[in-house]
């Protein structure tokens, strides 16, 4: 039997930044939109669903949470409480059985999931005593987080239940029919329209409850079939303060742009059981170190077309596995009406992009990745939304402040997009449910949260140079509501999906960003080390003589203790039109004419290939506990990314030229990296060997790291990670014989990676079979050392030989595509080199 629903009135000032709700013997839900309403929901309002998927909800410990008789919550309305009664009235049944998602009834397969209660939030001060000077701000932040957790526990049955909004909003199907609900408090009237009722706005009028939720129940047809057929187009028509408006439902799970049409249409997506994709493979465990292949499905073809989920699954995933990466990060999954936005102007947050296929096609892609042992991370956008009023959330109910801040605070002037109000109760429900939807329904293994810096500060990081001064992080410019949302979403993700990974794109260096929420942190697993890519571009604009070894090392290692980073030399940002990739900075127009092996090279090509390899290896070696590469950059993909676009006429009369809607530069030429007659092949093979080296030795997460040499005169950098010694010679001309490098462990060392190997497009100046024995005596503050030959513009990695591992020759490396995680990375035998090496002194 469904739980009873109780409602009680409560007054508050709708213009204040927070709302005080009086406590009573019943649990009150914060009211919204100034209607002064609040209500209570029994957690077990849907026993049929709960019994099939038992969840563990931990109550908040009384000694760890404030005893709030007056709970402050942000000004918005909560609508969950009235939903169970509406289900009952609409369906005429005691319980509603959700059929959209197939739930296992085998109790042995269901693992209880729980979200731990808030901790004391004080450990951050032990980790970084400097934070004590900003304790007032940080304790206030944590108190706001705890109050929100307590409010969600009281009013919604906990964060676990609160994050399942997709089971109540949007389209849900029961045994007796389809219920559609939408939160649109600004609307005066609403009707569901679509193919199923010939778009008749008078056929299916919706009713509004006191919380601003519009609802309609469509009983099954006489033959038992649903009233809305699978694949039908649907919209909601509303009479709003801005006029009559047809909108795609906010919780829609699929939307499509018909050929020749400009606006998108929502699609009722509920395929027959026999057509639904069933996952076959378990999700991989989180690896100790992340090697991420950043990708975009649409541009992943070698042809100038929009690629599909199916082709990406069959053609690109095996490539990623062969290259040695253990995670694939996919951009532009959430539906975006403007393709050239790279997926960052989201219009339909719960819908996978229809350009690439169906939701079930995406599931098949993810399942195949899991079969290959690859994690699948989603580039999720919760930092802003498209300003598109036809297809998206902007002005959804005719008001400016529905999901977003009103006025200028709700607009990002640089991105031309809308900014969420993270203090809104219903926005929290929407975004938390959105994150959970992708993890639960599609089995994503985690997220890269885009634009987090923009979220955390009211200035959005624009025109601000972060220097590391703590006043820049903990002051009036900090959007505490947004930071609290990030704490909540990390809480939810890590509590319900312990193996999931969260990465935040933060350029500011916010302290505590990657510390657990219970300790007072924001809760991310990793921060993207964005300063590294900017530093490389800065350096590449200089002459070789002006490169500073200490500057390179400082940038790579400048990260907070105990806060993990994902490093990258370049990502999709540097590949976009208007910017340059590292390969293009290094080799420029010579890439068009001198990359074929049957033609003479040029000094610019030789320099570019050598430094391209060195930059990537030192970034992986020193930059963090994870590494990221954008697809194609592993082999120095030429040119830039330019999405198809037409001519734009601005209101000022200015005309921005397009590219005739061409897809020519919106693809990835993987064939260049595979061609054994092009120099791209050597760069790709080096990146592959680098990934396999990390897979074998795990140096990115080694506890031992020591930089023994930063020599500005010799242009040498030497450091240790684990049992490996990395030797970089950035000198453009000088090679060094019998160069002494320090080490900590005694014994025999051998070369395990050599950027100068002919296989990698090098000059083959080292003997890969040579052995190097350490000698006692302090050198560069190391107790031991050994002598090496350091060719100019080369990077060589030496490994301590402990158990004489079986060497892996070149042929084994080439054949390792099916067993890449197990393959060792010993260097290949020398091959013929047609071109002489640079001058050595």
TORNU-409353 format. One record per residue: residue in one letter; x, y, z of N, C-alpha, C in turn. Coordinates in steps of 0.2 Angstrom, whole numbers, plus 5000, padded with zeros to 4 digits. Layout:
residues N
AXYZXYZXYZ...
//
This chain:
residues 841
X500449945000500050005000500450065000X500350114996500750174996500650215002X501250255004501250295010500850345009X500550375015500150425016500550495015X500250545012500550605011500150665016X500650705019500350755023500650815021X500250865021500450935019500350985024X500751035025500651085030500951145027X500651205029500851275027501451295031X501851335027502351375031502551435027X502651485031502751555027503551565028X503751605023504451635022504451685018X505051725018505151775013505451755007X505051755002505251724995505851764992X506051824995506551864992507251854995X507251815001507851805004508251755001X508851745003509351694999509151625002X508851625008508751555011508051565014X507851505016507151495018507151465025X506751485030506751455036506051415036X506051355038505451315038505351285045X504851305048504651285055504551205055X504951175060504851105061504251095065X503951035064503351015067503350935068X502850905071502850835072502850795065X502750835060502750805053503350835050X503650795045504250825041504050865036X504350925035504050975031504550985025X504250985019504651005013504751075012X505351105010505351175009504851195003X504551245004504051274999504451304994X504051334989504451364983503951414980X504351454976504051514972503551554976X503651554982503251604987502551574988X502451514987501751484988501651464996X502251464999502251445006501951375008X502151335004501851265005502451215006X502251165010502751115012502451045013X502750995013502450925014502850875016X502550815017502950755019502850695015X503350655014503250605009503550535013X503150485014503350425016503850395012X504450375014504950345010504750285006X504250245009504050185005503450195001X503350254998502750264994502650214988X503150184986503150134980503450074982X503150034986503449964989503649924984X503249914978503449874973504149884970X504249944969504949964967505449954972X505349974978505849964983506049894985X505549854984505649784986506149754981X506049774975506449744969507149774969X507249834972507949864972508049894979X508149854984508249884991508849924991X508749984995509250034996509350035003X509950055005510150065012510150145013X509850175017509850245018510150255026X510650285026510950295033510650355036X510350355042510150415045510750455048X510650525048511250565050511350555058X511950545060512050545067511950605070X511550605076511450665080511950695082X512550665084513150695087513550735081X513450715075513750745070513450795066X512750805067512450855063512050905068X511950965066511651015071510950995072X510651005078509950985079509551055077X509451055070509051105068508351105069X508051145073507351155073507151195068X507551245066507451285060507951265055X507751235049508151215044508151265038X508751295037508851335031508951305025X508551315020508551285013508451345008X508751335002508651394997507951394995X507851454992507151474990506951434983X506651384984506351344979505751304982X505451274977504851224980505051154979X504851114984504951044983504251014981X504350964976503750944973503650864974X504150834977504150764978503550734982X503350774987502850744992502250734989X501950774984501350764982501250704976X501750674975501750634969501450564970X501550534976501250474977500450474976X500150524979499450524979499250534972X499550574968499450584961499450524957X499950484958500050414955499350374956X499150374963498650334965497950354961X497850424961497250454958497250444951X497850444948497850434940497750364938X498150324942498150254939497550214942X497250234948496750194951497050134954X497650124955497950064958498350084964X498450034969498750054975499450064974X499750034969500550044968500650054961X501150094960501350104953502050064951X501950014946502549984945502950014939X503550034940503850074934504150014930X503950024923504149974918504750004914X504850074914505350094909506050064910X506250054916506850014918506749944920X507149904918507049834920507449824926X507049804932507449794938507449724940X508049694941508149624943507749604949X507449554949507049524955507449474959X508049464956508549414960508849444965X508649434972508949474977509649464978X509949404976510649394976511049434972X510749464967511149514962511149584965X510649604969510649664971511049684977X511549734977511949754982511649814985X511549814992511349874995511849934994X511549994993512050044992511850104998X512350135000512250185005512650245004X512350305006512750365006512950385014X513550385015513750395022513550465025X513350465031513150535034513750585034X513650645034514150695034514650685040X515250695039515750695045515750755048X516350765052516450835055516750885051X517050865045517350915041517950955043X518250925048518850955051519550935049X519550875045520250845044520650895039X520250935035520650975030521151025034X521051035040521451085044522051045046X522050985047522650935049523050935042X522750925037523150915030523450975028X523151035029523351105027523251155033X523651165038523551205043523451275041X523651295035523551365032522851385032X522451325031521651335030521351365036X521751355042521451385048521351455048X521651495044521551565043520951585040X520651535037520051535033519451495035X519551475042519051435045518351455045X518251515046517551545046517151525040X517551545034517251525027517151455026X517651415028517551345027517051305031X517051325038516551295042515851315040X515751385038515151405035514951355029X515451345025515251305019515051235021X515451205026515251135028514551135032X514451195035513751195039513251195034X513351235028512851235023512651165020X513251135019513151065016512851025021X512951025027512650985032511950995033X511751065033511051085033510651055027X510951055021510651035015510550955016X511050925018510950845019510450835024X510350875029509850855034509150875031X509150925028508450945025508250895020X508750865016508550815011508350755014X508750735020508550675024507850685026X507650735029507050745032506450755027X506550795022506050805017505950755011X506450725010506450685004506650605005X506750595011506950525013507650505012X508050555011508750545010509050565003X509650575002509950584996509850534991X509850474993509750414988509050424985X508550434988507950444985507850504981X508150564984508150624981508450624974X508950584973509250584967508950534962X508350514963507950464958507350504956X507450564954506950604952506650584945X507050554941506850524935506350464935X506250444941505750394942505050424944X505050494944504350524946504250574940X504750614938504650664933504750644926X504550684921504550654914504050604913X504150554909503750504907503850444911X503450414915503450354918502950304917X503050244916502550204913502350144919X501750144920501550094925501150034922X500949984925500549934922499949954919X499650014921499050034918499050094913X499650124913499650184908500350224909X500350284906500950324906500750384910X501150404915501150474918501650514916X501450584915501950634913501850684918X502450704921502450764926503050814924X502850874925503350924923503350984929X503851004931503851064936503951124932X503351164932503351224928502951274931X503151304937502751344941502551404938X502851434933502751494929502151484924X501951424922501451414917500751424920X500351454916499651464917499251404916X499351364910499051304908499551264904X499451204904499851154900499451094897X499751074892499451014888499950974885X499950914885500350864882500150854874X500650874870500450864863500950824859X500750794854501250754850500850714844X501250664842501050624836500450584839X500450564845499950514848499250544848X499150614848498550644848498450704843X498850694837498850734832499050804834X499450814839499650884841499050924843X498550894845497950934847498050964855X498051024855498251054862497651054867X497051034864496451024868496250954870X496650904868496550834869496750814876X497350834878497650804884497850864889X497350894892497550954896497850924903X498350954905498650934911498450974917X498450944923498250984929498851004933X498751054937499351084941499151074948X499651054952499551044959499851104963X499851104969500051164973500751184973X501151134970501851144970502151164963X501651174959501851194952502051144947X501851084949501951024945501351004941X501451004934500950984930500950914928X500350884928500350814927499750784923X499850734920499250694916499450624916X498850584916498950514916498550484910X498950454906498650424899498550344900X497950324901497850254902497950214896X498150144897498250104891497650104886X497850084880497350074875496950014877X496350004874495949944875496349874875X496749874870497149814869497749804873X497849854878498349854883499049884881X499049914875499649944872499650014875X500250044876500250114879499950164874X499750214877499350274874499850314869X500450314871500950344867501450294864X501450284858501850224855502650244855X503050194856503750204856503950244850X504350294851504650334845504250394843X503650404847503250464845503550524847X503450574843503650644845503150674850X503450714855503050734860503350804862X502850854865503050914868502550934873X502750984877502251014881502051084879X501451094878501251164876500951204883X501251264884501151294890500951374888X500451394892500251464892500751494897X501151534895501651564900501651644900X502051674905502051744905502351774899X502751734895503051754889502651734883X502051704884501551684878501551614878X501251584872501151514871501751484869X501951434872502651404871502651324870X502851294865502951224865503651204867X503751164871504451144874504551074874X505151054873505350984874505350964882X504950914884505050904891505750904894X505750934900506450944903506750874905X506350824906506650764908506650714902X506550734896506550694890507150644890X507150584888507650544887507950524880X507650564875507850554868507550614865X507850644860507650704856507950704849X507650714844507850714837507650774833X508150794829508050844824507850814818X507250824815507050794809507350824803X507550784798507850814792507550874789X507850924788507550994785507251034791X507251014797506951054802507451084806X507251144809507751174814507651154821X507051154824506951134831506951054832X507151034838507150964839506450954842X506250884842505650854845505850804850X505550814856505550754861505350694858X505650634860505450574858505250534864X504650504864504450454869504850384868X505350374872505750314870505650264875X505250214873505150154877505050094873X505650064870505650014866505349944869X505149904865504849834868505449804872X505349764877505849724880506349694876X506049654871506549624867507049664863X506849724862507349774858507749814863X507649804869508149844874508749814875X509349854875509949824876510049794883X510349734884510449714890511249704891X511449734897512149734898512449664899X512949644896513249574897513849574901X514249634902514849624905514949674911X515249654916515349694922515749754921X515649804925516049864925516749854928X517249874925517949864928517949904934X518449874938518649904944519049974943X519050014947519350084946520150064946X520550084941521250074941521550114946X522150094948522550134952522750204949X522950194943523150254939522750264932X522550324931522050334925522450354919X522350314913522650334907522050344902X521850414901521250424898521350444891X520850414887520850434880520250484879X520350544878519750594877519550584870X518850584869518650564862517950604861X517750604855517150634853516850584847X516250554849515950504844515850534837X515550594837515450614830516050624825X516550644828517150664824517650604824X517450544826517950494827518050454820X517750474815517850434808518350464805X518750424800519250454796518850494790X518250474789517850514784517550574786X517350624782517050684784516350674785X516150634790515450624792515350634799X514750624801514650614809514650544810X515050524814515150444816514550424820X514550364821513950334826514250294832X513850284837514050244842514250174840X513950144835514050084833514750074830X514950124826515550124823516150144828X515950184832516450204838516650134842X516050104843516150034847516549984843X516449984837516849934833517549954830X517650014829518250034826518750074831X518450114835518850154839519050124846X518550094849518750064856519250014855X519349964850519949924850520549964849X520550014845521150054845521350084851X520850114855521050134862521350084866X521050024866521349964870522049954867X522149944861522849934858523349984860X523150044860523650094862523850094870X523450064874523650054881523350094886X522750134884522450174888521950124892X521750144898521250104902520650144903X520550204900519850234901519750274895X519150284893518950324887518450374890X518650434889518150494891517850524885X517150514885516750534879516450604880X516550644875516250714875515550714872X515150764873514550784869514050724869X513950694875513450644875512750674876X512750724881512050754882511850794876X511250784874510950814868511150894868X511350914862511550984861511251004854X510851054853510551064847511151094842X511651124845512151154841512751114841X512851074835513451034835514151064836X514251124834514851154834514951184841X514551174846514651184853515151134856X515251084853515751024855515350994861X514651004861514250964866514251004873X514451064873514451104879513851144880X513451154875512851194876512251144876X512151114882511651064882510951084882X510551054878509851074878509451014882X509550954881509150904884509650854888X509650864895510150844899510150764900X509550734900509450664901509450624894X509550654889509550624882510250614879X510450554877511050544874510950574866X511450604864511450634857511150594852X510650614848510350564843510750574837X511250614836511650624830512050554829X512150524834512650464834512250394835X511550404836511250334837510750344842X510450284844509950284850510250274856X509850274862510150264868510350194869X510050144866510250074866510950064862X511050104857511650104854512250124858X512150174862512650204867512750144872X512250114875512350064880512750004877X512649984871513049934867513749954867X513950024866514650044866514950044872X514550064878514850054884514949984887X514549944885514649874887515249844883X515349864877515949834873516549864877X516549924879517149954882517249914888X516749894892516849864898517149794897X516949764891517149694889517949704888X518149764885518849774884519249794890X518949804896519249824902519349894902X518949934898519050004898518450044903X518650084907518250134910517950174905X517250194906516950244901516750304906X517150364905516950424908516550474904X516050504907515650554903515850624904X515950664899516050734900515350764901X515250774908514550804910514550874911X514050904909514050984909513451004914X513651024920513151054925513351124926X513851154923514051214924513651274921X513351254916512851304912512451264907X511951294904511551264899511451314893X511251284888511151314882510551374883X510651424880510151484880509651474875X509651414872509151394867508451394870X507951434868507251434871506851384867X507051364861506551314858506651244860X507251224861507451154863507651134870X507851194874508151174880507751204886X508151214892507851234898507751314898X508051344894507951424895507251444894X507051484899506351514898505851454897X505951394901505551334900504851354901X504751384907504051394909503851474908X504251504904504051574902504451624907X504751594912505051644916505851634916X506151694918506951694917507251654923X506851644929507251614934506951544936X506851504931506551444932507051394935X507551374931508051334933508751374934X508651434932509251484932509251544937X509751574938509751634941509451684937X509051734939508751784935509251844934X509151884929509551934928510251924925X510751964926511351954924511751894927X511551884933511951824936511751764933X511251754930511051694926511251684919X511751734917511951734910512751734910X513051684907513751684906513951724900X514151784900514251834895514751804890X515251764892515751744887515451684883X515151634887514951574884514251584881X513851634882513251654879512751594881X512751584888512351524890512051544897X511551494900511251514906511551474912X511551504918511851484923511351454929X511451394931511051364936511051404942X510451394946510351424953510451364957X511051354960511251294964510951294971X510651354972510251354979509551334978X509351314972508651294971508551224973X508051204976507851134978507751094972X507351124968507251084962507751074957X508251124956508851124952509251064955X509351064962509751014965509450944963X508750934964508550874962508650854955X508550904950508650894943509350874942X509850904944510550894943510850834946X510650824952510850754956510550694952X509950704950509650644947509950634940X510150694937510450684930511150644931X511550664936512150624937512050554938X511550534942511350464944511150434938X510750464934510350434928510950404923X511450444922511950414917512350354920X512450354927512750304930512350244931X511750254932511250194934511050164927X510750204923510450174916510950154911X511550194910511950184905512650154907X512750144914513350114917513950154915X513950214915514550254915514950244921X515550244921516050234926516250294930X515950354928516150414931516150474926X516350534929516250594925516850634925X516950674920517350734920516850794920X516850834926516350884927516650944923X516350974918516551024914516451094918X516951144917516851214919516751224926X517051184930516951184938517151254940X517651284938517951344940517351404939X517051394933516451444932515951434937X515851374940515251364945515451394951X516151384953516351394960516351474962X516451514957516551584958516051624954X515751674957515351724954515651764948X516251764948516651794943516751744937X516651684939516751624934517451614931X517951644935518651644933518851684927X518351734925518451774919518851834922X519451844918519851904920520151904927X520251844929520551834936521151794935X521651814938522351774938522451744944X522351674945522351644952523151634953X523351664959524051664961524151614966X523651584969523751534975523651574981X523551634981523351664988522651644990X522551614996521951584998521351634999X521551694999520951744999520551744992X520851714987520551714980520051654980X520151604985519651544985519151554990X519251584996518751585001518551655003X518151684999517851755000517151764997X517051824996516351844994516251824986X516751814983516751794976516551714975X516651674980516451604980515751594980X515451554976514751534976514651474980X514551484986514451434991513951384989X513351404986512851364984513151314979X513551334974513851294969514251244972X514751264977515151214980514851164984X514251184987513851134991513551084986X513351104980513051054975513651004973X514251034972514750984970514950934976X514850964982514950914988514450864988X513750884987513250834987513250784981X513450804975513450764969514050714970X514650734973515150684975514950634980X514650664985514350624990513950564987X513450584983512950534980513350484976X513750514972514150464967514550414971X514950444975515450394979515050354984X514550374986514150334991513750274987X513450284982513050234978513450194973X514050224971514450194966515150204968X515350164972516050174975516650164970X516550134965517050124960517050184955X516550224955516550284950517050334952X517250364946517750414946517450484945X517650534949517450604947518150644946X518150684941518650724939518350794938X518650844941518450914940518850954936X518550994931518951044927519051104931X519551114935519651174939520351204937X520351264935520951304933521151344939X520751354944520951394950521451364955X521351304955521751274961521451274967X520851274968520451284974520751224979X520951254985521151204990520551164992X520651094994520251044997519751024991X519951044985519551014979519450944979X520050904980520050834979520150804986X519850824991519850794997519150774999X519050715003518450685004517950735007X517350735005516850775008516750775016X516850715018516750705025517350735029X517950745026518450785029518450865028X517950885024517850955023518050975016X518150925012518350945005517750945000X517950954994517350964989517250894986X517650844987517550774985517750744979X518050784974518250754968518850704969X518950654965519450614965520050644961X519950684956520550714952520350784950X520850824950520850884947521150884940X520850914935521250924929521850974929X522450954928523050994929523051044923X522651094923522551134916523151184915X523551194920524051244919524651214915X524651144915525251114911525151134903X524551124901524451134893524651214892X524351254896524551324895525251344895X525651304900526351314900526751294894X526451234891526851214885526751254879X526151284879526051334873526451394874X526551414880526951474882527651464880X527851404882528551384880528751374873X528251344869528351334862528351394858X528151454861528251514857528951544858X529351514862530051534864530551494860X531151524859531651484856531951434861X532251384858532451324862532951354868X533351404866533851434871533451464877X532851484876532551514881532051474886X532051404884531751354889532051354895X531751354901531951344907531751284910X532251244912532151174915531751184922X531951224926531651234932530851254931X530751294926530051324925529651264923X529851224919529551164917529351114922X529851104926529751054932529251084937X529351154939528951184943528151174941X528051194935527351184932527051114933X527451064931527250994931527150974938X527450994943527450974950527051014955X526851074952526451124957525751104958X525651054962525051034964524951014971X524351014974524251014981524350934984X524650934990524750874993524150834994X524150774993523550724994522950744989X523050784984522550804980522750784973X522450724970522750694964522550734958X522950734953522850774947522850724940X522450744935522550714929522950764924X523550744922523950794918523850784911X523950834907523950824899524350884896X524650864891525050914887524550954883X524050924881523550954876522950914877X522350954876521650914876521350944870X520650934870520250954864520351034863X520451064869520451144868520951164863X521551134864522151154859522051134852X521551084851521451064844520951104840X520551144844520051184840520351234836X519951254831520051304826520251364830X520751404828520951464832521451454836X521651384838522151364842522651324838X523151294841523651254838523751194843X523851134840524051074844524851084844X525051044849525851044850526151024844X525950974840526250954834526251014829X525751054829525651104824526151164826X526151174832526651224835527351214833X527551144833528151124832528351124825X527951094821528151074814527751124809X527251154811526851194806526751174799X526851214794526651194787527151134785X527751124788528151064786527751004786X527250994790526850934791526550914785X526350964780526050944774526450914769X527150924769527550904764528150854766X528250854772528850814774528750754779X528150734780527950674784528050604781X528150604775528250544771528950514772X529050454774529750424775530150424768X529850424763530250414756530450484754X530350534758530550604756531050624762X531550664760531950694766531550734771X531850724777531550764783531850834782X531550874787531850944788532050954795X532451004797532651014804532051024808X531551064805530951074809530551014811X530550964806530150904807530550864812X531250854812531650814816531550844823X531550914824531450944831530750934833X530250934829529550934831529450864834X529650814830529450744832529850724839X530450744839530850734845530550764851X530350834851530050864857529350844858X528950824853528250804854528250744858X528750694857528850634862529050654869X529550704869529850714876529250754880X528950804877528450844880527850794883X527650744880527150704882527450654888X528050634887528250584892528450624899X528750684898528850714905528250744908X527650754904527050774907526750714910X526750654907526550594911526950574917X527650584916528050564921528050614928X527950674927527950714933527250754934X526750754929526250794930525650774935X525650714936525050694941524950624942X524350604944524250534945523850504940X523650544935523250514929523550554923X523350534917523550564911523050564906X522950614902522450624897522750644890X522450614885522650624878521950634874X521950684870521350694865521550654859X521050614857521050574851521450604845X521950564842522250584837522950624839X522950654844523550694846524150644848X523950584849524550534851524950534845X524750544839525250534833525350604830X525150664833525250724831524750744825X524150734826523650744821523750814818X523750824811523850884808523250924808X523350994807522851044807522451044813X521751064813521351084818520651054817X520251064823519551044822519151104821X518751094815518251144813517651114812X517151134816516451104815516151134809X515651094806515351124800514951184802X514951234799514551294801514451344795X513951374795513751424790513951494792X513751534787513951604788513451634794X513751674798513351704803513251784802X512651804803512451874803512351904810X512751944812512651964819512152024819X511852044825511452104825511752164823X512452164824512752234823512852244815X512752194812512852194804513452154802X513852134807514452104806514352034803X514752004798514651944796515251894797X515151844801515651794802515651744797X516151734793516151684788516151614791X515751564787515751494789516251454785X516151394785516551344781516151304776X515651334774515151294769514951234772X514851234779514551174782514951114781X515651114780516051064779516251024785X516350954784516550904789517250884788X517550924783518250894781518750904787X518650954792519150954797518750944804X518250904803517850884809517850804809X518450774809518550704809519250694811X519450624812520150604815520450564810X521050584807521350544802521750484805X521450444808521850384811522250344806X522050354800522450314795523150344794X523250404796523950434796524350404801X524150394807524550364812524650284811X524250254807524350184805524750174799X524850224795525250214789526050204791X526250154789526950134790527450174786X527150214781527650254777527650324779X527250344784527250414787527650414793X527850474795528250484801527750484807X527050494806526550494811526550434815X526750374811526750314814527250304820X527850334819528250334825528050364831X527750424830527450464836526850424839X526450384835525950344838526250284842X526750254839527050194842527350214849X527650274849527950304855527450314861X526850344859526350354864526050284866X526050244862525850174864526350144869X526950144867527450114872527450154878X527350214878527250254885526750234889X526150214886525550194890525650124893X526050084889526150014891526650014897X527150064896527650074901527350084908X526850134908526450154914526050094917X525750054912525349994914525749944918X526449944915526849894918527149914925X527349974925527749994931527250044936X526750064934526250104938526650164941X527050204937527450254940527050314941X526550324938526150384940525850394947X525750334950525450324957526050304962X526650294959527150274964527250324970X527350304976527450344981528150384981X528650344978529250374977529350424971X529550484972529650534967530150574969X530650584965531250634967531550664961X531650724961531950764955532650774957X533150744954533850754956534150804952X533950824946534350864942533850914938X534050974938533651024934534251074932X534651054926535251084924535051134919X535151194920534951244915535451254909X536151234911536651234906536651184902X536551124905536551064901535851044898X535351084900534651074898534451004900X534650974905534450914908533950914913X533550864913533050854919533150774921X533250754927533350694929532850684935X532450634935532050614941531850544941X531650524947531450454949530750454951X530450394948529750384950529750304951X529550284957529650214958530350184957X530350134953531050104952531250124945X531050174942531250204936531650274937X532050274932532450344932532350374925X532050434925531950464919532550514917X532750514911533350564909533150594903X533050664904532850704898533350754896X533550754890534050804887533650844882X533550914884533150954880533650994876X534350984876534751024872534651014865X534651064861534551054854535151034850X535751034853536351014849536750964853X536850974860537350934864537050864866X537450814864537350744867537950734872X537750694878538250694883538450614884X539150604883539350534885539550534892X539450474895539650464902539350514907X538750524906538350574910538150544916X538250574922538150534928537450554931X537050514932536350524935536250484941X535950524946535850494953535350444953X535350394958534850344959534850334966X534250304969534250284976534350214977X534150164972534250094974534850064970X535250024973535849994970535649934965X536049924960535949864956536049884949X535749844944535849844937535149884934X535349924930534749964926534849954919X534249944916534149934909533649984906X533750004899533350044896532650014894X532150044896531450014895531050064890X531250124889530950164884531450214882X531450224875531950264872531650304867X531550374868531150414862531550414856X532250394856532650404850532650334846X532250284849532250224845531950234838X532250204833532050214826531250194825X531050144829530350134829529950194830X530150234834529750294836529950354832X530350344826530550404822531150434825X531550404829532150434831532750414827X533350424830533950414826534350354829X534150314833534350254835535050264838X535250304842535850324845536050284851X535650244854535750204860535650134859X536050094863536050024863535549994868X535049974866534449954870534649894874X535249854873535449794876535949814882X536149874882536649894887536449894894X536849874898536749874906537049924909X536749954914537050004918537049984925X537649994928537749974935537850034940X537450034945537550094950538250084954X538450144956539050144960538850184966X539250164972539050204978539350274978X539050314982539350384983538850434981X538750484985538250534984538350574978X537750584974537850624968537150654967X537050724966536450754966535950734971X536250734977535850714983535550644983X535850604979535650534979536250484981X536050434985536650394988537050354982X536750354976537150314971537050344964X537350314959537350344953537550294948X537350314941537650274936537750314930X538150294925538350334919537950314913X537750364909537350354903537550394898X537350374892537450424886536750454885X536750524885536150564884536150594877X535850574872535850604866535450664866X535550714862535150774861534450764860X534050804863533250804862533050724862X533150704868532950634869532750624876X532350574877532050554884532150474884X532550454890532650384891532450364898X532150314898531850284905532250224906X532550224912532950164915532550134920X532550064920532250024926532749984929X532649984936533049934940532849864939X533349824937533149754935533149714942X532649694944532549654950532549584949X532049564944531949494943532049464936X532449504933532649494926532049474922X531549524920530949504917531149484910X530649444907530749424900530749484895X531249494891531249554887530649544881X530349594879529849604874530149634868X530149604863530449634857529949664853X530149694847529749744843529149704841X529249644838528649604835528149584840X528349574847527849564852527449624853X527849684853527449744854526949754849X527149744843526649754837526049704838X526149644840525649594841525249604847X525349654851525149654858524449684859X524049694853523449734853522949694857X522949624858522449584861522649574868X523249594870523449584877523849644880X523649704878524049754880524149774887X523649754891523749764898524349714901X524449664898524949614901525649624897X525649664892526249664888526749704891X527449684891527949724894528149774889X528549824891528749874886529549884886X529849824884530549834883530649854875X531249894874531349924868531449874862X531349894856531449854850532149854848X532349804844533049804841533149864836X533749884835533849944831533649924824X533449974820533249964813533650014809X533650004802533950054798533750124799X534150174799533950244799534250274793X533750304789533950334783534350404783X534150434789534350504790534850504795X535450544795535950554800535650584806X535950574812535750614818535950684818X535750724823536050794823536750794826X537050844825537750854827537850834835X538250794837538450784844539050804846X539150834852539750864854539950834861
//
